């Protein structure tokens, strides 16, 4: 029974945490929009083998909204392919439910990759370390929150994480065995594919891992490195060029090469902001790992303990080199280095295990064990807080849902809705366009938006600035978003802001919390209480019919 429980709770915990993040924040942001829209279009319209150009122009979102550079359809094609049979079997046919389904598939794939790392940690550092790996990973907000999000990085993450698991096994056992050679080839093969298809920055991780394996483990260039690189590059290129040339109607097209040239060679990524050299090490990585015990105690202990030192160094050195090399580029984002998080967490789990199994041997280990336990619980609590705040940042999806609720009697009518830019960036996708008879317009052309005749065609508008909507319009709903924290809210303020109006049991809990906080603020805390401020972001407007004067 114990063995069964030990095998079940790790994947159950990771799946539950990813699922919680998915359900609490079901909408998506603009960075995820390409893959969400592409998956929707393939899932609902299939692959346009016949009359391709016309079908793409008529049905597919990317034709009208291509973005600054083309993105690969490979991830979307895989998600849609996995989603089609599950959609049929489960009976999930509603568009909004389809979005949850395809995101859940991606989350499940990433959890499977994380479980592969857990298995590698079991072999490298012992089963106690494997358990701590799961606990530490499950309480890291960013990986859990983004595991089901259709960023290109999270498609690459599934592949690189499985490669990390393979490399941990390579570095934990003898380097001269045939199995180790096979694993080295597999890891390099996977990293090559991830870099070629999904994210070009993985090439840096591939390069440092290759150099390290050749120098440290004497990996054979002719039998391992070159065959893995050639095979991975060939399969990756054939896959992405064939798929993306079809969907973009350009041949030959390699999206990641175009993106690399645009962002790195031309330096366009710097237009999105630059960060100092130390950003990844002193800002991004601590936020990604979240628990300070990981980088202040557990990793240093694993690196300093003779029993775990060599394997820990072999795991961390290439990942540190990858982050250091990537730090040379001016534009920096945490998602560019997320591939290294499982490796850092794996090494930290070795340190955590070393502390935990010795907690009865000395006062020092007892204190460290207590700190490890408390910090893990605190990280989980912090993750819940971050999830709560993050759920308030999708006003577009919430505003469109509000409109659908307010107009349910007209659901079968020919309604026309204009969706403003902020709405489309903050939650609206084609999956949210649930009424087939409605027309959802996303026009961005400034000249058209200044034309009074343009606005006459719409029955409703979701706008960030109502004054820019020409004509006579009545605001019927307002959707807020996260506007910061305050420790001294005004009397009567909703201190537990929610993205939608609470109902049922949620309303009861919400009202009770507000009531208790009001009493405590008045009686004990002198008005102090942590509260989230909401700022109005989007307005749902309904066209006002012109009044006809009646003369008697």
HELIX and SHEET records of a PDB file:
HELIX    1   1 UNK A    2  UNK A   24  1                                  23    
HELIX    2   2 UNK A   30  UNK A   45  1                                  16    
HELIX    3   3 UNK A   52  UNK A   59  1                                   8    
HELIX    4   4 UNK A   61  UNK A   64  1                                   4    
HELIX    5   5 UNK A   74  UNK A   90  1                                  17    
HELIX    6   6 UNK A   95  UNK A  125  1                                  31    
HELIX    7   7 UNK A  127  UNK A  138  1                                  12    
HELIX    8   8 UNK A  141  UNK A  146  1                                   6    
HELIX    9   9 UNK A  152  UNK A  172  1                                  21    
HELIX   10  10 UNK A  178  UNK A  197  1                                  20    
HELIX   11  11 UNK A  202  UNK A  216  1                                  15    
HELIX   12  12 UNK A  221  UNK A  225  3                                   5    
HELIX   13  13 UNK A  226  UNK A  248  1                                  23    
HELIX   14  14 UNK A  255  UNK A  260  1                                   6    
HELIX   15  15 UNK A  261  UNK A  265  3                                   5    
HELIX   16  16 UNK A  268  UNK A  272  5                                   5    
HELIX   17  17 UNK A  279  UNK A  279  1                                   1    
HELIX   18  18 UNK A  280  UNK A  284  3                                   5    
HELIX   19  19 UNK A  285  UNK A  289  1                                   5    
HELIX   20  20 UNK A  292  UNK A  293  1                                   2    
HELIX   21  21 UNK A  294  UNK A  298  3                                   5    
HELIX   22  22 UNK A  299  UNK A  304  1                                   6    
HELIX   23  23 UNK A  306  UNK A  326  1                                  21    
HELIX   24  24 UNK A  334  UNK A  340  5                                   7    
HELIX   25  25 UNK A  341  UNK A  356  1                                  16    
HELIX   26  26 UNK A  363  UNK A  390  1                                  28    
HELIX   27  27 UNK A  395  UNK A  406  1                                  12    
HELIX   28  28 UNK A  408  UNK A  410  5                                   3    
HELIX   29  29 UNK A  421  UNK A  425  1                                   5    
HELIX   30  30 UNK A  430  UNK A  432  5                                   3    
HELIX   31  31 UNK A  446  UNK A  449  1                                   4    
HELIX   32  32 UNK A  452  UNK A  455  1                                   4    
HELIX   33  33 UNK A  466  UNK A  468  5                                   3    
HELIX   34  34 UNK A  504  UNK A  523  1                                  20    
SHEET    1   A 5 UNK A 439  UNK A 441  0                                        
SHEET    2   A 5 UNK A 416  UNK A 419  1                                        
SHEET    3   A 5 UNK A 460  UNK A 463  1                                        
SHEET    4   A 5 UNK A 531  UNK A 543 -1                                        
SHEET    5   A 5 UNK A 473  UNK A 486 -1                                        
END                                                                             
